[in-house]
């Protein structure tokens, strides 16, 4: 089981294909809330990804999904 306490604000989130998909705003229950000011990845909106997509955590949060899968299935928040 992964230690979610390793997830810190401003950590980069990377997809399984090595692409930047976001920056951690905070952990909310079983989801990671991504910052909305990372306009390259989000267009000014918060997005949420489930923690069960996490493959491993080191200096970054690494996901088990490709960037295309992540962006197709993340949950949209409000601006």
One Martini backbone bead per residue (centre of mass of N, CA, C, O) as a GRO file, in nm:
protein
   79
    1UNK     BB    1   0.098   0.035   0.020
    2UNK     BB    2   0.057   0.366  -0.013
    3UNK     BB    3   0.193   0.676   0.100
    4UNK     BB    4   0.007   0.970   0.101
    5UNK     BB    5   0.207   1.153   0.278
    6UNK     BB    6   0.406   1.211   0.027
    7UNK     BB    7   0.208   1.414  -0.064
    8UNK     BB    8   0.269   1.738  -0.203
    9UNK     BB    9   0.270   2.046  -0.250
   10UNK     BB   10   0.382   2.104  -0.586
   11UNK     BB   11   0.384   1.844  -0.715
   12UNK     BB   12   0.455   1.656  -0.974
   13UNK     BB   13   0.256   1.514  -1.239
   14UNK     BB   14   0.296   1.193  -1.399
   15UNK     BB   15   0.280   0.999  -1.652
   16UNK     BB   16   0.364   0.695  -1.799
   17UNK     BB   17   0.488   0.885  -2.051
   18UNK     BB   18   0.620   1.152  -1.890
   19UNK     BB   19   0.400   1.356  -1.861
   20UNK     BB   20   0.270   1.653  -1.781
   21UNK     BB   21  -0.050   1.686  -1.578
   22UNK     BB   22   0.052   1.835  -1.304
   23UNK     BB   23  -0.024   1.999  -0.983
   24UNK     BB   24  -0.032   1.990  -0.658
   25UNK     BB   25  -0.254   2.107  -0.423
   26UNK     BB   26  -0.425   1.852  -0.296
   27UNK     BB   27  -0.562   1.630  -0.072
   28UNK     BB   28  -0.895   1.467  -0.131
   29UNK     BB   29  -0.903   1.200   0.002
   30UNK     BB   30  -0.907   0.995  -0.300
   31UNK     BB   31  -0.785   1.274  -0.418
   32UNK     BB   32  -0.626   1.480  -0.654
   33UNK     BB   33  -0.567   1.816  -0.653
   34UNK     BB   34  -0.524   2.036  -0.907
   35UNK     BB   35  -0.402   2.303  -1.024
   36UNK     BB   36  -0.531   2.587  -1.203
   37UNK     BB   37  -0.247   2.748  -1.284
   38UNK     BB   38  -0.185   2.506  -1.493
   39UNK     BB   39  -0.248   2.588  -1.806
   40UNK     BB   40  -0.110   2.368  -1.983
   41UNK     BB   41  -0.309   2.138  -1.843
   42UNK     BB   42  -0.610   2.311  -1.758
   43UNK     BB   43  -0.729   2.604  -1.827
   44UNK     BB   44  -0.813   2.716  -1.520
   45UNK     BB   45  -0.872   2.428  -1.382
   46UNK     BB   46  -0.970   2.199  -1.179
   47UNK     BB   47  -0.846   1.868  -1.108
   48UNK     BB   48  -0.924   1.514  -1.064
   49UNK     BB   49  -0.747   1.235  -0.917
   50UNK     BB   50  -0.710   0.923  -0.841
   51UNK     BB   51  -0.507   0.740  -0.628
   52UNK     BB   52  -0.529   0.463  -0.801
   53UNK     BB   53  -0.329   0.589  -1.035
   54UNK     BB   54  -0.088   0.533  -0.868
   55UNK     BB   55   0.234   0.398  -0.886
   56UNK     BB   56   0.440   0.630  -0.772
   57UNK     BB   57   0.664   0.790  -0.523
   58UNK     BB   58   0.876   1.072  -0.520
   59UNK     BB   59   0.940   1.373  -0.643
   60UNK     BB   60   0.690   1.246  -0.778
   61UNK     BB   61   0.384   1.176  -0.934
   62UNK     BB   62   0.310   0.854  -1.056
   63UNK     BB   63   0.134   0.717  -1.316
   64UNK     BB   64  -0.056   0.444  -1.485
   65UNK     BB   65  -0.129   0.662  -1.698
   66UNK     BB   66  -0.174   0.827  -1.961
   67UNK     BB   67  -0.225   1.142  -2.063
   68UNK     BB   68  -0.476   1.076  -2.229
   69UNK     BB   69  -0.629   0.922  -2.006
   70UNK     BB   70  -0.632   1.137  -1.792
   71UNK     BB   71  -0.779   1.367  -1.964
   72UNK     BB   72  -1.035   1.179  -2.025
   73UNK     BB   73  -1.092   1.101  -1.683
   74UNK     BB   74  -1.099   1.342  -1.535
   75UNK     BB   75  -1.210   1.567  -1.300
   76UNK     BB   76  -1.399   1.853  -1.295
   77UNK     BB   77  -1.374   2.172  -1.192
   78UNK     BB   78  -1.369   2.486  -1.086
   79UNK     BB   79  -1.245   2.813  -1.141
   0.00000   0.00000   0.00000
